[in-house]
Amino acid sequence: MLKIIKLTLNYQVNPFGITKASQFGWIIESNNSNVLQSSYILQVGKDAKFESVVFDSGLVESEESAHVYAEGFTLES
């Protein structure tokens, strides 16, 4: 099983009062050893079920899981 844990925004877990989305980060957890990320899709939704997606990076070929910028994404209140 592969899952994402400790999703961060500007190095904070569950940030509150953030006015600028700067950097996203995450940790990959797997039951298998030697699992590496080769790409990602970063999506931001207005709700937990992602029925209203406000940002979608599309497929990004990258091993990065820290200091990931969402180009063109701005936060709303």
C-alpha positions in Angstrom: 0.0 0.0 0.0 1.2 3.5 -0.8 -0.1 6.6 0.8 0.8 10.2 1.5 1.2 11.3 5.1 2.1 14.6 6.7 0.9 16.9 4.0 2.3 20.4 4.7 1.8 23.9 3.4 4.6 26.4 4.2 6.1 23.7 6.4 2.9 23.5 8.6 0.5 20.6 9.1 -3.1 21.9 9.1 -2.1 25.5 8.7 -4.5 28.2 9.8 -4.6 31.9 8.7 -2.3 31.4 5.7 -2.7 34.1 3.2 -0.2 32.9 0.6 0.3 29.3 -0.6 4.0 29.1 -1.0 5.3 25.6 -0.7 3.7 22.2 -0.4 5.3 19.1 0.9 4.5 15.5 1.8 5.9 12.2 3.0 5.3 8.9 1.2 4.5 5.9 3.3 4.6 2.3 1.9 4.5 -1.2 3.1 7.2 -2.1 0.6 10.9 -1.0 0.9 12.8 1.1 -1.6 9.7 2.9 -2.9 10.5 6.2 -4.7 8.3 8.8 -6.2 8.8 9.6 -9.9 5.9 11.9 -10.5 3.0 13.6 -8.7 -0.3 15.3 -9.3 -1.1 18.1 -6.9 -4.7 19.0 -6.4 -6.3 21.5 -4.1 -10.1 21.2 -3.4 -12.6 23.4 -1.6 -13.9 20.3 0.2 -12.6 17.1 1.6 -14.2 15.0 -1.2 -12.6 17.2 -3.9 -16.0 17.9 -5.5 -14.8 21.4 -6.3 -11.1 21.3 -7.4 -9.6 24.8 -7.4 -6.0 23.8 -8.5 -4.7 20.8 -10.5 -1.0 20.7 -11.5 -1.5 17.9 -14.0 1.1 15.2 -14.1 4.5 16.5 -13.0 7.5 14.3 -13.6 9.5 14.9 -10.5 10.9 13.2 -7.4 10.4 16.3 -5.3 8.1 16.0 -2.3 9.2 19.2 -0.6 9.4 22.8 -1.7 6.8 22.1 -4.3 5.3 25.3 -5.7 1.7 25.4 -7.1 2.3 27.9 -10.0 -0.7 30.1 -10.6 -2.5 29.0 -7.4 -3.8 31.6 -5.0 -5.7 31.0 -1.7 -9.2 32.3 -1.2 -10.8 32.9 2.2 
